[in-house]
Amino acid sequence: MSGHEDIASRRRFLKLAAGTAAAAVMVSGLPRVARADDLPHVSEADPTAKALGYVEDASTSKDPKRKPGDTCVNCQFYTGAPSGYGPCQLFPGKSVSAKGWCISHTAKQA
């Protein structure tokens, strides 16, 4: 092998190693996307939940601000599935019941 071939081979190796290292850093640096199933459920005893009058079942709310049919599932802050539990922007890192309600309920715009 000549000196020129050694240099070209070394360059190829270094480019490949640098590309692999950069890809590994990018992949490991990506944030993990949390699924609703991974999030803890908001308890009605949670201080934020108490402040917002959150209830897991909207039909049990005694708040006069609640209109019939208002639930988390039709609120603009709720991003979960139509049943079960899902993320709510008002409770970062936690999930709320799709059947729930709180005083911050704001109907989704069509």
LINJO-V449183 format. One line per field, one symbol per residue. ss: DSSP state (~ for helix, > for strand, _ for the rest). A space follows every 10 residues. Layout:
# LINJO-V449183
ss->???
This chain:
# LINJO-V449183
ss->__~~~~~~~~ ~~~~~~~~~~ ~~~~~~~~~_ _____~~~_> >_____~~~~ ~~__>__~~~ __________ _~~~>__>__ ____>>>>__ ___>>>>___ >_____>___
